[in-house]
């Protein structure tokens, strides 16, 4: 359905019209074949094709002078001058200080752009949910733990880096306006709407890997919504950024960018939305390493003392990530399974040799071993361990029996709140993957 049939006319939306006029002023060129919409798309704002669009056509071009980041803000010189004092774990402080300034000053060059977000109520990241909501709706998904870590880091960054800098420059910022609450909202804004320019490829393999480019705000590009099967992609050139059609778009279809291959838990954590599990080919589920260890302790012939020694070596390992077709962390899973199945003599030799040397030639073979087809052919003990670890992981989710019923009952699904639906889609997607793993590894 075309956008006009599902939303008020654009000229009734003063903020959007003001933004589009601003786009003309900053030489942002928008194709006549697309229309920016508020309503009638999968989120508050979006873009819909007004004509058929062919692969390779440019949908809009953004000059670099219209980008908002620490190098283009009015306070750029000050941020550059004191950049050493703004270093942090996130690396986002300069951009966030620029946003704090530009968002609250009436003289901002980007005011028509930033005015699209008169408040941040549309941001529904789990960091804005109550702890009770996170723990009850998202238990087992990994999101509550990630959010708790985020909130601790944001508070520390504001207290130790941002607030002292603000206090030092009261002519530009003040702690009454530029509060921790606003800072947290802008962190979510950057998480949901910023872009990072890809690193240039370097042929010199001996050089250390450069740090990633800092995030930046890209007006118009951030109006596009995400699906994994997208039809447009942002390209970077020395003078501008261009949104280019990567597969034909029919008149009336929404234009979608991609945020990358992201599982539903990542989409909800970083962007505040989810996709239906069947539509998200990048969905994943984690099996914590401790559950693999617990599975090993249940083996009838297990040497509990030996397993305890093994756990001391393995406890810092990351979770094992399973996708719809294979285990993405197959090399790590292979190594841990080998350790847990060692005899005491083999384990002693393993520790004395500081583990195994990585064999890159084996990586493809190991990948096949832990694909869905490969799981069927695993040795029986490995299958048992994976099966039990997956079962223990599934038991960590709430509402085991209710979720499937809800997903299959459209009327019940529509009665849920937005947060309940998003949490359900994360849980259901992860449990679907784990159910498949259990099916492939059952005895």
Secondary structure, 3 states (H helix, E strand, C coil): CCHHHCCCCHHHCHHHHHHHHHHHHCCCEECCCEEEEECCCCCCEEEEECCCECCCCEEEEEEHHHCECCCCCCCHHHHHHCHHHHCCCCCCHHHHHHHHHHHHCCCCCCHHHHCCCCCCCCCCCHHHCCHHHHHHHCCCCCHHHHHHHHHHHHHHHHHHHHHHHHHHCCCCCCCCCCCHHHHHHHHHHHHHHEECCCCCCCCCCCCCCCCCCCCEECCCHHHCEECCCCCEEEEECCCEEEEEECCCECCCCECEECCCCCCHHHHHHHHCCCCCHHHCCCCCEEECHHHHHHHHHCCCCCCHHHHHHHHHHHCCCCCEEECCCEECCHHHHHHHHHHHCCCHHHHHHHHHCCCCCCCHHHHHHHHHHCEHHHHCCCCHHHHHHHHHHHHHHHCCCCCHHHHHHHHHCHHHHHHCCHHHHHHHHHHHHHHHHHHHHHHHHCC
